């Protein structure tokens, strides 16, 4: 879109959260995660719901913005 002026009608910056929300809205039943070795498949709706549950769990543990969280996977 060379020469186009960016505005709300033609541009929206994506963060990981806005990307996840948009993918779940536009492609709710399409695969988001496919693990061929285990046969696991998750849709964008399921992935968003799981992320929201994780965020709620962290909030219940009194974890807030700017706190450091480590994951050992």
PDB file of N, CA, C, O and CB in Angstrom:
ATOM      1  N   UNK A   1       0.837  -1.180   0.000  1.00  0.00           N
ATOM      2  CA  UNK A   1       0.000   0.000   0.000  1.00  0.00           C
ATOM      3  C   UNK A   1       0.876   1.234   0.000  1.00  0.00           C
ATOM      4  O   UNK A   1       0.769   2.104   0.865  1.00  0.00           O
ATOM      5  CB  UNK A   1      -0.949   0.003   1.204  1.00  0.00           C
ATOM      6  N   UNK A   2       1.717   1.283  -0.964  1.00  0.00           N
ATOM      7  CA  UNK A   2       2.631   2.409  -1.065  1.00  0.00           C
ATOM      8  C   UNK A   2       1.856   3.703  -1.273  1.00  0.00           C
ATOM      9  O   UNK A   2       0.974   3.788  -2.128  1.00  0.00           O
ATOM     10  CB  UNK A   2       3.628   2.193  -2.208  1.00  0.00           C
ATOM     11  N   UNK A   3       2.198   4.690  -0.488  1.00  0.00           N
ATOM     12  CA  UNK A   3       1.565   5.991  -0.602  1.00  0.00           C
ATOM     13  C   UNK A   3       0.269   6.135   0.182  1.00  0.00           C
ATOM     14  O   UNK A   3      -0.301   7.225   0.244  1.00  0.00           O
ATOM     15  CB  UNK A   3       1.302   6.276  -2.021  1.00  0.00           C
ATOM     16  N   UNK A   4      -0.201   5.044   0.783  1.00  0.00           N
ATOM     17  CA  UNK A   4      -1.454   5.127   1.546  1.00  0.00           C
ATOM     18  C   UNK A   4      -1.198   5.772   2.903  1.00  0.00           C
ATOM     19  O   UNK A   4      -0.143   5.583   3.508  1.00  0.00           O
ATOM     20  CB  UNK A   4      -2.082   3.721   1.730  1.00  0.00           C
ATOM     21  N   UNK A   5      -2.154   6.514   3.354  1.00  0.00           N
ATOM     22  CA  UNK A   5      -2.100   7.117   4.676  1.00  0.00           C
ATOM     23  C   UNK A   5      -2.705   6.123   5.658  1.00  0.00           C
ATOM     24  O   UNK A   5      -3.837   5.672   5.480  1.00  0.00           O
ATOM     25  CB  UNK A   5      -2.854   8.495   4.714  1.00  0.00           C
ATOM     26  N   UNK A   6      -1.944   5.783   6.698  1.00  0.00           N
ATOM     27  CA  UNK A   6      -2.448   4.826   7.672  1.00  0.00           C
ATOM     28  C   UNK A   6      -3.479   5.483   8.577  1.00  0.00           C
ATOM     29  O   UNK A   6      -3.247   6.555   9.137  1.00  0.00           O
ATOM     30  CB  UNK A   6      -1.299   4.248   8.505  1.00  0.00           C
ATOM     31  N   UNK A   7      -4.630   4.816   8.710  1.00  0.00           N
ATOM     32  CA  UNK A   7      -5.682   5.292   9.594  1.00  0.00           C
ATOM     33  C   UNK A   7      -6.426   4.080  10.139  1.00  0.00           C
ATOM     34  O   UNK A   7      -6.110   2.948   9.771  1.00  0.00           O
ATOM     35  CB  UNK A   7      -6.653   6.267   8.851  1.00  0.00           C
ATOM     36  N   UNK A   8      -7.398   4.295  10.999  1.00  0.00           N
ATOM     37  CA  UNK A   8      -8.123   3.193  11.632  1.00  0.00           C
ATOM     38  C   UNK A   8      -8.829   2.307  10.601  1.00  0.00           C
ATOM     39  O   UNK A   8      -9.058   1.126  10.861  1.00  0.00           O
ATOM     40  CB  UNK A   8      -9.141   3.743  12.628  1.00  0.00           C
ATOM     41  N   UNK A   9      -9.171   2.853   9.453  1.00  0.00           N
ATOM     42  CA  UNK A   9      -9.884   2.083   8.431  1.00  0.00           C
ATOM     43  C   UNK A   9      -8.983   1.087   7.707  1.00  0.00           C
ATOM     44  O   UNK A   9      -9.471   0.088   7.178  1.00  0.00           O
ATOM     45  CB  UNK A   9     -10.507   3.022   7.424  1.00  0.00           C
ATOM     46  N   UNK A  10      -7.665   1.345   7.675  1.00  0.00           N
ATOM     47  CA  UNK A  10      -6.798   0.457   6.909  1.00  0.00           C
ATOM     48  C   UNK A  10      -5.590  -0.048   7.686  1.00  0.00           C
ATOM     49  O   UNK A  10      -4.705  -0.677   7.104  1.00  0.00           O
ATOM     50  CB  UNK A  10      -6.332   1.158   5.683  1.00  0.00           C
ATOM     51  N   UNK A  11      -5.536   0.215   8.983  1.00  0.00           N
ATOM     52  CA  UNK A  11      -4.371  -0.211   9.743  1.00  0.00           C
ATOM     53  C   UNK A  11      -4.742  -0.418  11.212  1.00  0.00           C
ATOM     54  O   UNK A  11      -5.434   0.398  11.821  1.00  0.00           O
ATOM     55  CB  UNK A  11      -3.237   0.820   9.613  1.00  0.00           C
ATOM     56  N   UNK A  12      -4.265  -1.519  11.752  1.00  0.00           N
ATOM     57  CA  UNK A  12      -4.408  -1.777  13.187  1.00  0.00           C
ATOM     58  C   UNK A  12      -3.153  -2.499  13.638  1.00  0.00           C
ATOM     59  O   UNK A  12      -2.848  -3.585  13.144  1.00  0.00           O
ATOM     60  CB  UNK A  12      -5.705  -2.620  13.509  1.00  0.00           C
ATOM     61  N   UNK A  13      -2.427  -1.909  14.565  1.00  0.00           N
ATOM     62  CA  UNK A  13      -1.223  -2.576  15.044  1.00  0.00           C
ATOM     63  C   UNK A  13      -1.629  -3.778  15.889  1.00  0.00           C
ATOM     64  O   UNK A  13      -2.581  -3.708  16.666  1.00  0.00           O
ATOM     65  CB  UNK A  13      -0.328  -1.599  15.859  1.00  0.00           C
ATOM     66  N   UNK A  14      -0.897  -4.882  15.730  1.00  0.00           N
ATOM     67  CA  UNK A  14      -1.225  -6.109  16.443  1.00  0.00           C
ATOM     68  C   UNK A  14      -0.209  -6.375  17.545  1.00  0.00           C
ATOM     69  O   UNK A  14       0.998  -6.396  17.307  1.00  0.00           O
ATOM     70  CB  UNK A  14      -1.284  -7.295  15.476  1.00  0.00           C
ATOM     71  N   UNK A  15      -0.710  -6.573  18.727  1.00  0.00           N
ATOM     72  CA  UNK A  15       0.097  -7.075  19.831  1.00  0.00           C
ATOM     73  C   UNK A  15      -0.249  -8.556  19.938  1.00  0.00           C
ATOM     74  O   UNK A  15      -1.197  -8.998  19.288  1.00  0.00           O
ATOM     75  CB  UNK A  15      -0.180  -6.285  21.199  1.00  0.00           C
ATOM     76  N   UNK A  16       0.473  -9.336  20.726  1.00  0.00           N
ATOM     77  CA  UNK A  16       0.082 -10.737  20.880  1.00  0.00           C
ATOM     78  C   UNK A  16      -1.362 -10.899  21.373  1.00  0.00           C
ATOM     79  O   UNK A  16      -2.057 -11.829  20.964  1.00  0.00           O
ATOM     80  CB  UNK A  16       1.029 -11.428  21.843  1.00  0.00           C
ATOM     81  N   UNK A  17      -1.809  -9.998  22.248  1.00  0.00           N
ATOM     82  CA  UNK A  17      -3.173 -10.092  22.771  1.00  0.00           C
ATOM     83  C   UNK A  17      -4.202  -9.737  21.701  1.00  0.00           C
ATOM     84  O   UNK A  17      -5.187 -10.457  21.537  1.00  0.00           O
ATOM     85  CB  UNK A  17      -3.343  -9.172  23.986  1.00  0.00           C
ATOM     86  N   UNK A  18      -3.993  -8.648  20.973  1.00  0.00           N
ATOM     87  CA  UNK A  18      -4.959  -8.278  19.941  1.00  0.00           C
ATOM     88  C   UNK A  18      -4.951  -9.291  18.803  1.00  0.00           C
ATOM     89  O   UNK A  18      -5.993  -9.550  18.203  1.00  0.00           O
ATOM     90  CB  UNK A  18      -4.657  -6.874  19.401  1.00  0.00           C
ATOM     91  N   UNK A  19      -3.778  -9.873  18.496  1.00  0.00           N
ATOM     92  CA  UNK A  19      -3.717 -10.920  17.479  1.00  0.00           C
ATOM     93  C   UNK A  19      -4.559 -12.113  17.905  1.00  0.00           C
ATOM     94  O   UNK A  19      -5.335 -12.640  17.108  1.00  0.00           O
ATOM     95  CB  UNK A  19      -2.260 -11.354  17.228  1.00  0.00           C
ATOM     96  N   UNK A  20      -4.415 -12.540  19.150  1.00  0.00           N
ATOM     97  CA  UNK A  20      -5.159 -13.687  19.670  1.00  0.00           C
ATOM     98  C   UNK A  20      -6.661 -13.406  19.653  1.00  0.00           C
ATOM     99  O   UNK A  20      -7.444 -14.259  19.234  1.00  0.00           O
ATOM    100  CB  UNK A  20      -4.696 -14.028  21.101  1.00  0.00           C
ATOM    101  N   UNK A  21      -7.066 -12.227  20.099  1.00  0.00           N
ATOM    102  CA  UNK A  21      -8.487 -11.863  20.087  1.00  0.00           C
ATOM    103  C   UNK A  21      -9.046 -11.871  18.666  1.00  0.00           C
ATOM    104  O   UNK A  21     -10.135 -12.391  18.420  1.00  0.00           O
ATOM    105  CB  UNK A  21      -8.691 -10.480  20.723  1.00  0.00           C
ATOM    106  N   UNK A  22      -8.292 -11.291  17.736  1.00  0.00           N
ATOM    107  CA  UNK A  22      -8.754 -11.228  16.351  1.00  0.00           C
ATOM    108  C   UNK A  22      -8.824 -12.611  15.718  1.00  0.00           C
ATOM    109  O   UNK A  22      -9.792 -12.930  15.027  1.00  0.00           O
ATOM    110  CB  UNK A  22      -7.838 -10.331  15.530  1.00  0.00           C
ATOM    111  N   UNK A  23      -7.811 -13.429  15.949  1.00  0.00           N
ATOM    112  CA  UNK A  23      -7.811 -14.784  15.384  1.00  0.00           C
ATOM    113  C   UNK A  23      -8.989 -15.591  15.924  1.00  0.00           C
ATOM    114  O   UNK A  23      -9.626 -16.332  15.175  1.00  0.00           O
ATOM    115  CB  UNK A  23      -6.482 -15.505  15.701  1.00  0.00           C
ATOM    116  N   UNK A  24      -9.281 -15.454  17.212  1.00  0.00           N
ATOM    117  CA  UNK A  24     -10.401 -16.172  17.812  1.00  0.00           C
ATOM    118  C   UNK A  24     -11.739 -15.665  17.282  1.00  0.00           C
ATOM    119  O   UNK A  24     -12.699 -16.431  17.187  1.00  0.00           O
ATOM    120  CB  UNK A  24     -10.358 -16.040  19.329  1.00  0.00           C
ATOM    121  N   UNK A  25     -11.808 -14.384  16.938  1.00  0.00           N
ATOM    122  CA  UNK A  25     -13.032 -13.807  16.393  1.00  0.00           C
ATOM    123  C   UNK A  25     -13.229 -14.208  14.931  1.00  0.00           C
ATOM    124  O   UNK A  25     -14.325 -14.609  14.539  1.00  0.00           O
ATOM    125  CB  UNK A  25     -13.001 -12.283  16.521  1.00  0.00           C
ATOM    126  N   UNK A  26     -12.174 -14.101  14.127  1.00  0.00           N
ATOM    127  CA  UNK A  26     -12.281 -14.323  12.690  1.00  0.00           C
ATOM    128  C   UNK A  26     -12.203 -15.815  12.334  1.00  0.00           C
ATOM    129  O   UNK A  26     -12.906 -16.273  11.432  1.00  0.00           O
ATOM    130  CB  UNK A  26     -11.182 -13.555  11.963  1.00  0.00           C
ATOM    131  N   UNK A  27     -11.352 -16.572  13.039  1.00  0.00           N
ATOM    132  CA  UNK A  27     -11.144 -17.991  12.728  1.00  0.00           C
ATOM    133  C   UNK A  27     -11.370 -18.874  13.960  1.00  0.00           C
ATOM    134  O   UNK A  27     -10.474 -19.638  14.321  1.00  0.00           O
ATOM    135  CB  UNK A  27      -9.725 -18.212  12.178  1.00  0.00           C
ATOM    136  N   UNK A  28     -12.520 -18.799  14.610  1.00  0.00           N
ATOM    137  CA  UNK A  28     -12.696 -19.494  15.891  1.00  0.00           C
ATOM    138  C   UNK A  28     -12.515 -21.002  15.822  1.00  0.00           C
ATOM    139  O   UNK A  28     -12.030 -21.600  16.782  1.00  0.00           O
ATOM    140  CB  UNK A  28     -14.046 -19.202  16.428  1.00  0.00           C
ATOM    141  N   UNK A  29     -12.889 -21.631  14.717  1.00  0.00           N
ATOM    142  CA  UNK A  29     -12.832 -23.087  14.634  1.00  0.00           C
ATOM    143  C   UNK A  29     -11.691 -23.613  13.772  1.00  0.00           C
ATOM    144  O   UNK A  29     -11.636 -24.807  13.475  1.00  0.00           O
ATOM    145  CB  UNK A  29     -14.122 -23.603  14.103  1.00  0.00           C
ATOM    146  N   UNK A  30     -10.789 -22.736  13.373  1.00  0.00           N
ATOM    147  CA  UNK A  30      -9.618 -23.159  12.605  1.00  0.00           C
ATOM    148  C   UNK A  30      -8.496 -23.567  13.560  1.00  0.00           C
ATOM    149  O   UNK A  30      -8.424 -23.067  14.683  1.00  0.00           O
ATOM    150  CB  UNK A  30      -9.142 -22.025  11.655  1.00  0.00           C
ATOM    151  N   UNK A  31      -7.630 -24.464  13.122  1.00  0.00           N
ATOM    152  CA  UNK A  31      -6.535 -24.907  14.001  1.00  0.00           C
ATOM    153  C   UNK A  31      -5.553 -23.786  14.306  1.00  0.00           C
ATOM    154  O   UNK A  31      -5.120 -23.056  13.414  1.00  0.00           O
ATOM    155  CB  UNK A  31      -5.792 -26.075  13.368  1.00  0.00           C
ATOM    156  N   UNK A  32      -5.214 -23.666  15.578  1.00  0.00           N
ATOM    157  CA  UNK A  32      -4.203 -22.710  16.023  1.00  0.00           C
ATOM    158  C   UNK A  32      -2.943 -23.456  16.427  1.00  0.00           C
ATOM    159  O   UNK A  32      -1.830 -22.970  16.221  1.00  0.00           O
ATOM    160  CB  UNK A  32      -4.729 -21.853  17.199  1.00  0.00           C
ATOM    161  N   UNK A  33      -3.123 -24.643  17.004  1.00  0.00           N
ATOM    162  CA  UNK A  33      -2.006 -25.458  17.476  1.00  0.00           C
ATOM    163  C   UNK A  33      -2.211 -26.866  16.938  1.00  0.00           C
ATOM    164  O   UNK A  33      -3.280 -27.457  17.094  1.00  0.00           O
ATOM    165  CB  UNK A  33      -1.904 -25.453  19.048  1.00  0.00           C
ATOM    166  N   UNK A  34      -1.172 -27.394  16.304  1.00  0.00           N
ATOM    167  CA  UNK A  34      -1.206 -28.772  15.827  1.00  0.00           C
ATOM    168  C   UNK A  34       0.102 -29.419  16.244  1.00  0.00           C
ATOM    169  O   UNK A  34       1.178 -29.003  15.814  1.00  0.00           O
ATOM    170  CB  UNK A  34      -1.418 -28.850  14.268  1.00  0.00           C
ATOM    171  N   UNK A  35       0.004 -30.440  17.084  1.00  0.00           N
ATOM    172  CA  UNK A  35       1.178 -31.195  17.517  1.00  0.00           C
ATOM    173  C   UNK A  35       1.048 -32.589  16.921  1.00  0.00           C
ATOM    174  O   UNK A  35       0.351 -33.443  17.470  1.00  0.00           O
ATOM    175  CB  UNK A  35       1.302 -31.246  19.096  1.00  0.00           C
ATOM    176  N   UNK A  36       1.712 -32.814  15.810  1.00  0.00           N
ATOM    177  CA  UNK A  36       1.530 -34.071  15.081  1.00  0.00           C
ATOM    178  C   UNK A  36       1.999 -35.284  15.873  1.00  0.00           C
ATOM    179  O   UNK A  36       1.447 -36.373  15.715  1.00  0.00           O
ATOM    180  CB  UNK A  36       2.268 -34.014  13.767  1.00  0.00           C
ATOM    181  N   UNK A  37       3.009 -35.113  16.723  1.00  0.00           N
ATOM    182  CA  UNK A  37       3.528 -36.264  17.469  1.00  0.00           C
ATOM    183  C   UNK A  37       2.512 -36.808  18.466  1.00  0.00           C
ATOM    184  O   UNK A  37       2.481 -38.013  18.716  1.00  0.00           O
ATOM    185  CB  UNK A  37       4.804 -35.883  18.199  1.00  0.00           C
ATOM    186  N   UNK A  38       1.674 -35.934  19.044  1.00  0.00           N
ATOM    187  CA  UNK A  38       0.688 -36.381  20.031  1.00  0.00           C
ATOM    188  C   UNK A  38      -0.736 -36.371  19.490  1.00  0.00           C
ATOM    189  O   UNK A  38      -1.654 -36.872  20.140  1.00  0.00           O
ATOM    190  CB  UNK A  38       0.763 -35.509  21.261  1.00  0.00           C
ATOM    191  N   UNK A  39      -0.923 -35.804  18.302  1.00  0.00           N
ATOM    192  CA  UNK A  39      -2.265 -35.712  17.735  1.00  0.00           C
ATOM    193  C   UNK A  39      -3.090 -34.586  18.321  1.00  0.00           C
ATOM    194  O   UNK A  39      -4.290 -34.498  18.058  1.00  0.00           O
ATOM    195  CB  UNK A  39      -2.985 -36.999  17.933  1.00  0.00           C
ATOM    196  N   UNK A  40      -2.469 -33.721  19.110  1.00  0.00           N
ATOM    197  CA  UNK A  40      -3.172 -32.607  19.749  1.00  0.00           C
ATOM    198  C   UNK A  40      -3.474 -31.518  18.729  1.00  0.00           C
ATOM    199  O   UNK A  40      -2.596 -31.100  17.974  1.00  0.00           O
ATOM    200  CB  UNK A  40      -2.339 -32.033  20.914  1.00  0.00           C
ATOM    201  N   UNK A  41      -4.705 -31.068  18.714  1.00  0.00           N
ATOM    202  CA  UNK A  41      -5.108 -29.935  17.875  1.00  0.00           C
ATOM    203  C   UNK A  41      -5.988 -29.026  18.723  1.00  0.00           C
ATOM    204  O   UNK A  41      -6.903 -29.493  19.401  1.00  0.00           O
ATOM    205  CB  UNK A  41      -5.866 -30.411  16.574  1.00  0.00           C
ATOM    206  N   UNK A  42      -5.708 -27.729  18.682  1.00  0.00           N
ATOM    207  CA  UNK A  42      -6.513 -26.733  19.395  1.00  0.00           C
ATOM    208  C   UNK A  42      -6.930 -25.649  18.407  1.00  0.00           C
ATOM    209  O   UNK A  42      -6.141 -25.239  17.555  1.00  0.00           O
ATOM    210  CB  UNK A  42      -5.721 -26.117  20.602  1.00  0.00           C
ATOM    211  N   UNK A  43      -8.166 -25.190  18.524  1.00  0.00           N
ATOM    212  CA  UNK A  43      -8.647 -24.110  17.668  1.00  0.00           C
ATOM    213  C   UNK A  43      -8.237 -22.768  18.261  1.00  0.00           C
ATOM    214  O   UNK A  43      -7.741 -22.694  19.385  1.00  0.00           O
ATOM    215  CB  UNK A  43     -10.185 -24.184  17.495  1.00  0.00           C
ATOM    216  N   UNK A  44      -8.455 -21.701  17.479  1.00  0.00           N
ATOM    217  CA  UNK A  44      -8.145 -20.366  17.990  1.00  0.00           C
ATOM    218  C   UNK A  44      -9.033 -20.022  19.176  1.00  0.00           C
ATOM    219  O   UNK A  44      -8.582 -19.368  20.116  1.00  0.00           O
ATOM    220  CB  UNK A  44      -8.308 -19.314  16.886  1.00  0.00           C
ATOM    221  N   UNK A  45     -10.299 -20.457  19.145  1.00  0.00           N
ATOM    222  CA  UNK A  45     -11.200 -20.206  20.274  1.00  0.00           C
ATOM    223  C   UNK A  45     -10.681 -20.895  21.535  1.00  0.00           C
ATOM    224  O   UNK A  45     -10.633 -20.286  22.604  1.00  0.00           O
ATOM    225  CB  UNK A  45     -12.631 -20.696  19.949  1.00  0.00           C
ATOM    226  N   UNK A  46     -10.293 -22.159  21.410  1.00  0.00           N
ATOM    227  CA  UNK A  46      -9.779 -22.908  22.558  1.00  0.00           C
ATOM    228  C   UNK A  46      -8.474 -22.302  23.082  1.00  0.00           C
ATOM    229  O   UNK A  46      -8.252 -22.231  24.290  1.00  0.00           O
ATOM    230  CB  UNK A  46      -9.559 -24.377  22.175  1.00  0.00           C
ATOM    231  N   UNK A  47      -7.619 -21.867  22.156  1.00  0.00           N
ATOM    232  CA  UNK A  47      -6.341 -21.272  22.550  1.00  0.00           C
ATOM    233  C   UNK A  47      -6.565 -19.975  23.314  1.00  0.00           C
ATOM    234  O   UNK A  47      -5.923 -19.743  24.339  1.00  0.00           O
ATOM    235  CB  UNK A  47      -5.463 -21.014  21.317  1.00  0.00           C
ATOM    236  N   UNK A  48      -7.473 -19.124  22.826  1.00  0.00           N
ATOM    237  CA  UNK A  48      -7.779 -17.873  23.519  1.00  0.00           C
ATOM    238  C   UNK A  48      -8.369 -18.157  24.897  1.00  0.00           C
ATOM    239  O   UNK A  48      -7.981 -17.528  25.882  1.00  0.00           O
ATOM    240  CB  UNK A  48      -8.753 -17.018  22.688  1.00  0.00           C
ATOM    241  N   UNK A  49      -9.301 -19.098  24.967  1.00  0.00           N
ATOM    242  CA  UNK A  49      -9.912 -19.435  26.258  1.00  0.00           C
ATOM    243  C   UNK A  49      -8.870 -19.939  27.248  1.00  0.00           C
ATOM    244  O   UNK A  49      -8.909 -19.589  28.428  1.00  0.00           O
ATOM    245  CB  UNK A  49     -11.007 -20.490  26.072  1.00  0.00           C
ATOM    246  N   UNK A  50      -7.951 -20.751  26.775  1.00  0.00           N
ATOM    247  CA  UNK A  50      -6.897 -21.274  27.658  1.00  0.00           C
ATOM    248  C   UNK A  50      -5.990 -20.143  28.152  1.00  0.00           C
ATOM    249  O   UNK A  50      -5.604 -20.118  29.321  1.00  0.00           O
ATOM    250  CB  UNK A  50      -6.057 -22.346  26.923  1.00  0.00           C
ATOM    251  N   UNK A  51      -5.654 -19.219  27.267  1.00  0.00           N
ATOM    252  CA  UNK A  51      -4.823 -18.075  27.668  1.00  0.00           C
ATOM    253  C   UNK A  51      -5.537 -17.217  28.701  1.00  0.00           C
ATOM    254  O   UNK A  51      -4.918 -16.744  29.653  1.00  0.00           O
ATOM    255  CB  UNK A  51      -4.452 -17.221  26.444  1.00  0.00           C
ATOM    256  N   UNK A  52      -6.840 -17.013  28.517  1.00  0.00           N
ATOM    257  CA  UNK A  52      -7.604 -16.227  29.488  1.00  0.00           C
ATOM    258  C   UNK A  52      -7.676 -16.931  30.844  1.00  0.00           C
ATOM    259  O   UNK A  52      -7.618 -16.277  31.886  1.00  0.00           O
ATOM    260  CB  UNK A  52      -9.019 -15.963  28.959  1.00  0.00           C
ATOM    261  N   UNK A  53      -7.801 -18.256  30.835  1.00  0.00           N
ATOM    262  CA  UNK A  53      -7.803 -19.003  32.105  1.00  0.00           C
ATOM    263  C   UNK A  53      -6.454 -18.888  32.806  1.00  0.00           C
ATOM    264  O   UNK A  53      -6.399 -18.745  34.027  1.00  0.00           O
ATOM    265  CB  UNK A  53      -8.144 -20.490  31.860  1.00  0.00           C
ATOM    266  N   UNK A  54      -5.365 -18.950  32.039  1.00  0.00           N
ATOM    267  CA  UNK A  54      -4.033 -18.787  32.624  1.00  0.00           C
ATOM    268  C   UNK A  54      -3.879 -17.392  33.223  1.00  0.00           C
ATOM    269  O   UNK A  54      -3.355 -17.244  34.328  1.00  0.00           O
ATOM    270  CB  UNK A  54      -2.941 -19.035  31.563  1.00  0.00           C
ATOM    271  N   UNK A  55      -4.331 -16.372  32.502  1.00  0.00           N
ATOM    272  CA  UNK A  55      -4.256 -14.996  33.011  1.00  0.00           C
ATOM    273  C   UNK A  55      -5.073 -14.846  34.286  1.00  0.00           C
ATOM    274  O   UNK A  55      -4.638 -14.182  35.228  1.00  0.00           O
ATOM    275  CB  UNK A  55      -4.750 -13.997  31.948  1.00  0.00           C
ATOM    276  N   UNK A  56      -6.249 -15.453  34.325  1.00  0.00           N
ATOM    277  CA  UNK A  56      -7.088 -15.384  35.528  1.00  0.00           C
ATOM    278  C   UNK A  56      -6.416 -16.101  36.698  1.00  0.00           C
ATOM    279  O   UNK A  56      -6.502 -15.644  37.838  1.00  0.00           O
ATOM    280  CB  UNK A  56      -8.477 -16.000  35.256  1.00  0.00           C
ATOM    281  N   UNK A  57      -5.755 -17.209  36.423  1.00  0.00           N
ATOM    282  CA  UNK A  57      -5.043 -17.936  37.481  1.00  0.00           C
ATOM    283  C   UNK A  57      -3.899 -17.101  38.048  1.00  0.00           C
ATOM    284  O   UNK A  57      -3.691 -17.069  39.261  1.00  0.00           O
ATOM    285  CB  UNK A  57      -4.503 -19.270  36.944  1.00  0.00           C
ATOM    286  N   UNK A  58      -3.164 -16.431  37.176  1.00  0.00           N
ATOM    287  CA  UNK A  58      -2.080 -15.570  37.639  1.00  0.00           C
ATOM    288  C   UNK A  58      -2.627 -14.407  38.467  1.00  0.00           C
ATOM    289  O   UNK A  58      -2.048 -14.046  39.491  1.00  0.00           O
ATOM    290  CB  UNK A  58      -1.270 -15.037  36.444  1.00  0.00           C
ATOM    291  N   UNK A  59      -3.733 -13.828  38.028  1.00  0.00           N
ATOM    292  CA  UNK A  59      -4.340 -12.731  38.782  1.00  0.00           C
ATOM    293  C   UNK A  59      -4.801 -13.217  40.156  1.00  0.00           C
ATOM    294  O   UNK A  59      -4.683 -12.492  41.143  1.00  0.00           O
ATOM    295  CB  UNK A  59      -5.527 -12.127  38.001  1.00  0.00           C
ATOM    296  N   UNK A  60      -5.325 -14.441  40.222  1.00  0.00           N
ATOM    297  CA  UNK A  60      -5.764 -14.996  41.503  1.00  0.00           C
ATOM    298  C   UNK A  60      -4.585 -15.215  42.452  1.00  0.00           C
ATOM    299  O   UNK A  60      -4.756 -15.235  43.671  1.00  0.00           O
ATOM    300  CB  UNK A  60      -6.507 -16.317  41.281  1.00  0.00           C
ATOM    301  N   UNK A  61      -3.389 -15.379  41.885  1.00  0.00           N
ATOM    302  CA  UNK A  61      -2.174 -15.525  42.690  1.00  0.00           C
ATOM    303  C   UNK A  61      -1.541 -14.173  43.017  1.00  0.00           C
ATOM    304  O   UNK A  61      -0.425 -14.113  43.533  1.00  0.00           O
ATOM    305  CB  UNK A  61      -1.166 -16.403  41.959  1.00  0.00           C
ATOM    306  N   UNK A  62      -2.263 -13.086  42.714  1.00  0.00           N
ATOM    307  CA  UNK A  62      -1.818 -11.713  42.969  1.00  0.00           C
ATOM    308  C   UNK A  62      -0.615 -11.309  42.117  1.00  0.00           C
ATOM    309  O   UNK A  62       0.214 -10.506  42.542  1.00  0.00           O
ATOM    310  CB  UNK A  62      -1.474 -11.551  44.433  1.00  0.00           C
ATOM    311  N   UNK A  63      -0.529 -11.870  40.922  1.00  0.00           N
ATOM    312  CA  UNK A  63       0.504 -11.476  39.961  1.00  0.00           C
ATOM    313  C   UNK A  63      -0.065 -10.331  39.134  1.00  0.00           C
ATOM    314  O   UNK A  63      -1.157 -10.445  38.578  1.00  0.00           O
ATOM    315  CB  UNK A  63       0.947 -12.688  39.043  1.00  0.00           C
ATOM    316  N   UNK A  64       0.670  -9.235  39.052  1.00  0.00           N
ATOM    317  CA  UNK A  64       0.205  -8.039  38.357  1.00  0.00           C
ATOM    318  C   UNK A  64       1.196  -7.624  37.275  1.00  0.00           C
ATOM    319  O   UNK A  64       2.259  -8.224  37.112  1.00  0.00           O
ATOM    320  CB  UNK A  64      -0.009  -6.888  39.349  1.00  0.00           C
ATOM    321  N   UNK A  65       0.821  -6.594  36.552  1.00  0.00           N
ATOM    322  CA  UNK A  65       1.663  -6.030  35.504  1.00  0.00           C
ATOM    323  C   UNK A  65       3.028  -5.673  36.091  1.00  0.00           C
ATOM    324  O   UNK A  65       3.118  -5.143  37.198  1.00  0.00           O
ATOM    325  CB  UNK A  65       0.991  -4.779  34.865  1.00  0.00           C
ATOM    326  N   UNK A  66       4.076  -5.968  35.347  1.00  0.00           N
ATOM    327  CA  UNK A  66       5.485  -5.712  35.688  1.00  0.00           C
ATOM    328  C   UNK A  66       6.050  -6.715  36.687  1.00  0.00           C
ATOM    329  O   UNK A  66       7.218  -6.609  37.059  1.00  0.00           O
ATOM    330  CB  UNK A  66       5.632  -4.318  36.249  1.00  0.00           C
ATOM    331  N   UNK A  67       5.257  -7.680  37.129  1.00  0.00           N
ATOM    332  CA  UNK A  67       5.812  -8.768  37.932  1.00  0.00           C
ATOM    333  C   UNK A  67       6.530  -9.732  36.994  1.00  0.00           C
ATOM    334  O   UNK A  67       6.173  -9.845  35.822  1.00  0.00           O
ATOM    335  CB  UNK A  67       4.693  -9.505  38.752  1.00  0.00           C
ATOM    336  N   UNK A  68       7.517 -10.410  37.497  1.00  0.00           N
ATOM    337  CA  UNK A  68       8.276 -11.366  36.686  1.00  0.00           C
ATOM    338  C   UNK A  68       7.718 -12.764  36.915  1.00  0.00           C
ATOM    339  O   UNK A  68       7.570 -13.208  38.054  1.00  0.00           O
ATOM    340  CB  UNK A  68       9.797 -11.316  37.032  1.00  0.00           C
ATOM    341  N   UNK A  69       7.411 -13.446  35.824  1.00  0.00           N
ATOM    342  CA  UNK A  69       6.896 -14.818  35.894  1.00  0.00           C
ATOM    343  C   UNK A  69       7.805 -15.682  35.036  1.00  0.00           C
ATOM    344  O   UNK A  69       8.068 -15.358  33.878  1.00  0.00           O
ATOM    345  CB  UNK A  69       5.392 -14.910  35.411  1.00  0.00           C
ATOM    346  N   UNK A  70       8.279 -16.771  35.599  1.00  0.00           N
ATOM    347  CA  UNK A  70       9.128 -17.709  34.845  1.00  0.00           C
ATOM    348  C   UNK A  70       8.350 -18.975  34.563  1.00  0.00           C
ATOM    349  O   UNK A  70       7.506 -19.391  35.357  1.00  0.00           O
ATOM    350  CB  UNK A  70      10.434 -18.039  35.620  1.00  0.00           C
ATOM    351  N   UNK A  71       8.639 -19.582  33.429  1.00  0.00           N
ATOM    352  CA  UNK A  71       7.994 -20.825  33.045  1.00  0.00           C
ATOM    353  C   UNK A  71       9.072 -21.856  32.794  1.00  0.00           C
ATOM    354  O   UNK A  71      10.014 -21.611  32.040  1.00  0.00           O
ATOM    355  CB  UNK A  71       7.093 -20.637  31.795  1.00  0.00           C
ATOM    356  N   UNK A  72       8.935 -22.999  33.421  1.00  0.00           N
ATOM    357  CA  UNK A  72       9.858 -24.106  33.200  1.00  0.00           C
ATOM    358  C   UNK A  72       9.070 -25.158  32.443  1.00  0.00           C
ATOM    359  O   UNK A  72       8.202 -25.824  33.006  1.00  0.00           O
ATOM    360  CB  UNK A  72      10.454 -24.676  34.558  1.00  0.00           C
ATOM    361  N   UNK A  73       9.380 -25.300  31.164  1.00  0.00           N
ATOM    362  CA  UNK A  73       8.606 -26.236  30.333  1.00  0.00           C
ATOM    363  C   UNK A  73       9.529 -27.268  29.705  1.00  0.00           C
ATOM    364  O   UNK A  73       9.069 -28.143  28.971  1.00  0.00           O
ATOM    365  CB  UNK A  73       7.825 -25.479  29.231  1.00  0.00           C
TER     366      UNK A  73
END
